Amino acid sequence: QSALTQPASVSGSPGQSITISCSGTSSDVGGNDYVSWYQQLPGKAPRVMIYDVNNRPSGVSIRFSASKSGNTASLTISGLQAEDEADYYCTSYTTSSTLVFGTGTKVTVL
Amino acid sequence: EVQLVESGGGLVQPGRSLRLSCTASGFTFSDYAMTWVRQAPGKGLEWVGFIRSSAFGGTTEYAASLKGRFTISRDDSKSIAYLQMNSLKTEDTAVYHCSRPTSGFESRLLDSWGQGTLVAVSS
């Protein structure tokens, strides 16, 4: 199972919106609605920001939204803030009952 | 409060074995599957595998690249999940996190994580 493909880095100025893509296959992203997004701050454990394609856990800012089309999922951060600077990973459940992570995207707030 | 604490990491020579433990508290351990995820230094997250709850037979699934060398088990009486790693390679050097999925059957959503334990494989 190959890792899902994400851009290595995305940057934006405070207040702007950015979008991170997550490209997979019909065996993972395109095969179910179990795509999640995790935020990892430096030296910290990951934290789930989005689950089941576009659902936010309680406590996650409404500035985080997500969607999926075909084999590609996307995470959008609106109103970018300095505290959003982190690494972001998508995950997808697979047809083999395993989980696959994306390659990770470093978000920089300019 | 859910707490997951990993232990057992350290420096090990290539070809040797190591067993990691994940001690859980704050929830009914036996109701949940448990997952291991690793992160090599400066690299991304990699799913290692998971074990279902005993209600679902305690069966396991592994990343294809690790199947055969790594084994996950659990002791519900002690609220501990284990990761047995055999024939270790230098590329297994990573921080190993345990995490708790939201169900007993699958590993698709990991809502609680431990801080991880570092395994360094080197001669």
HADDOCK unambig.tbl for C-alpha pairs under 7 A between the chains (distance, minus, plus):
assign (segid A and resid 1 and name CA) (segid B and resid 64 and name CA) 6.84 0.50 0.50
assign (segid A and resid 34 and name CA) (segid B and resid 108 and name CA) 6.70 0.50 0.50
assign (segid A and resid 44 and name CA) (segid B and resid 115 and name CA) 6.88 0.50 0.50
assign (segid A and resid 45 and name CA) (segid B and resid 113 and name CA) 6.27 0.50 0.50
assign (segid A and resid 45 and name CA) (segid B and resid 114 and name CA) 6.77 0.50 0.50
assign (segid A and resid 45 and name CA) (segid B and resid 115 and name CA) 5.58 0.50 0.50
assign (segid A and resid 48 and name CA) (segid B and resid 111 and name CA) 6.24 0.50 0.50
assign (segid A and resid 51 and name CA) (segid B and resid 109 and name CA) 6.93 0.50 0.50
assign (segid A and resid 93 and name CA) (segid B and resid 108 and name CA) 5.42 0.50 0.50
assign (segid A and resid 98 and name CA) (segid B and resid 61 and name CA) 6.55 0.50 0.50
assign (segid A and resid 98 and name CA) (segid B and resid 62 and name CA) 6.97 0.50 0.50
assign (segid A and resid 98 and name CA) (segid B and resid 63 and name CA) 6.95 0.50 0.50
assign (segid A and resid 99 and name CA) (segid B and resid 47 and name CA) 6.38 0.50 0.50
assign (segid A and resid 99 and name CA) (segid B and resid 107 and name CA) 6.79 0.50 0.50
assign (segid A and resid 99 and name CA) (segid B and resid 108 and name CA) 6.22 0.50 0.50
assign (segid A and resid 100 and name CA) (segid B and resid 47 and name CA) 6.25 0.50 0.50
assign (segid A and resid 101 and name CA) (segid B and resid 45 and name CA) 6.49 0.50 0.50
assign (segid A and resid 101 and name CA) (segid B and resid 46 and name CA) 6.15 0.50 0.50
assign (segid A and resid 101 and name CA) (segid B and resid 47 and name CA) 6.73 0.50 0.50
assign (segid A and resid 103 and name CA) (segid B and resid 44 and name CA) 5.94 0.50 0.50
assign (segid A and resid 104 and name CA) (segid B and resid 44 and name CA) 5.94 0.50 0.50
